[in-house]
């Protein structure tokens, strides 16, 4: 797959989270599951990990990834729907950073799930 700039994308963008993504108000458990589902894609995990280190723009995130800027934007859309990242304008660009709501929900879900597990 090649984008308008001729950059080859080796990883297709999957927006199917197998969970209904809505902008409605949902519970902490649902938000944690949505976050987990969004991170099921390896490219989204790479983008998420880059943003966890430092807030970044689409262009900054696309550098070093095997996908186009357009694909990065699509992945960011999914991460935003899962409340894992938020963005804010900086001139003509948008800067993405982690969304504390989604991170808290994901942590809470993991704590609940591991709290019920029989760990050694």
C-alpha positions as CSV (number, residue, x, y, z in Angstrom):
1,X,0.0,0.0,0.0
2,X,1.4,3.4,-1.0
3,X,0.2,6.8,0.2
4,X,0.2,10.2,-1.8
5,X,3.8,10.9,-0.7
6,X,5.0,7.5,-2.0
7,X,5.6,6.1,1.5
8,X,4.9,2.4,1.6
9,X,2.7,1.1,4.4
10,X,3.4,-2.5,5.3
11,X,0.8,-2.6,8.1
12,X,-2.9,-2.1,7.3
13,X,-4.8,0.1,9.6
14,X,-7.4,-1.8,11.6
15,X,-10.2,0.3,13.0
16,X,-12.3,-2.7,14.1
17,X,-12.0,-2.9,17.8
18,X,-14.6,-5.6,18.1
19,X,-16.2,-3.3,20.6
20,X,-18.8,-0.6,19.9
21,X,-17.0,2.7,20.1
22,X,-19.3,5.5,21.0
23,X,-18.9,9.0,22.4
24,X,-21.5,8.3,25.0
25,X,-20.9,8.1,28.8
26,X,-19.8,4.6,29.7
27,X,-18.6,2.9,32.8
28,X,-15.0,2.6,34.0
29,X,-14.9,-1.1,33.2
30,X,-16.1,-0.5,29.6
31,X,-13.5,2.3,29.1
32,X,-10.8,0.0,30.3
33,X,-11.8,-2.7,27.9
34,X,-12.0,-0.2,25.0
35,X,-8.5,0.9,25.9
36,X,-7.2,-2.6,25.9
37,X,-8.9,-3.4,22.6
38,X,-7.3,-0.3,21.0
39,X,-3.9,-1.5,22.1
40,X,-4.4,-4.9,20.5
41,X,-2.9,-3.5,17.2
42,X,0.9,-3.4,17.2
43,X,1.2,-0.1,15.3
44,X,-1.2,1.6,17.8
45,X,0.9,0.2,20.6
46,X,4.0,1.7,19.1
47,X,2.3,5.1,18.6
48,X,0.9,4.9,22.2
49,X,4.4,4.1,23.6
50,X,5.9,7.1,21.7
51,X,3.3,9.4,23.1
52,X,3.9,8.0,26.6
53,X,7.5,9.1,26.3
54,X,6.7,12.6,24.9
55,X,3.7,14.4,23.4
56,X,4.0,14.5,19.6
57,X,2.5,15.5,16.3
58,X,1.4,13.2,13.5
59,X,4.6,13.9,11.6
60,X,6.8,13.2,14.6
61,X,5.0,10.0,15.3
62,X,5.2,8.8,11.7
63,X,9.0,9.1,11.6
64,X,10.4,5.6,12.2
65,X,7.1,3.8,11.8
66,X,6.3,1.5,8.8
67,X,3.1,3.3,8.0
68,X,2.1,6.6,6.3
69,X,1.2,9.8,8.1
70,X,-2.4,9.1,7.0
71,X,-2.3,5.7,8.7
72,X,-0.9,7.3,11.9
73,X,-3.8,9.7,11.9
74,X,-6.3,6.8,11.5
75,X,-4.6,5.0,14.4
76,X,-4.7,8.2,16.5
77,X,-8.4,8.4,15.8
78,X,-8.9,4.9,17.3
79,X,-6.8,5.8,20.3
80,X,-8.8,8.9,20.9
81,X,-12.1,7.0,20.7
82,X,-10.6,4.6,23.3
83,X,-9.7,7.7,25.5
84,X,-6.0,6.8,25.4
85,X,-4.9,10.0,23.8
86,X,-6.1,13.6,23.5
87,X,-4.9,16.3,21.3
88,X,-4.6,20.1,21.4
89,X,-3.8,22.7,18.7
90,X,-0.4,24.1,18.5
91,X,-0.5,26.6,15.6
92,X,-1.4,24.6,12.5
93,X,-0.5,21.3,14.1
94,X,-2.1,19.1,16.7
95,X,-0.1,17.7,19.5
96,X,-1.1,14.3,21.0
97,X,-0.6,13.2,24.6
98,X,-1.9,10.5,26.8
99,X,-5.4,10.9,28.2
100,X,-5.4,10.4,32.0
101,X,-9.0,9.2,31.9
102,X,-8.3,6.3,29.7
103,X,-5.0,5.4,31.4
104,X,-6.8,5.4,34.8
105,X,-9.6,3.2,33.4
106,X,-7.1,0.8,31.9
107,X,-5.2,0.5,35.2
108,X,-8.4,0.0,37.1
109,X,-9.5,-2.8,34.8
110,X,-6.1,-4.5,35.0
111,X,-6.2,-4.2,38.8
112,X,-9.6,-5.7,39.0
113,X,-8.8,-8.5,36.5
114,X,-5.5,-9.4,38.3
115,X,-7.1,-9.1,41.7
116,X,-9.3,-12.0,40.8
117,X,-6.5,-14.1,39.3
118,X,-4.8,-16.9,41.2
119,X,-1.2,-15.6,41.1
120,X,1.7,-17.5,42.5
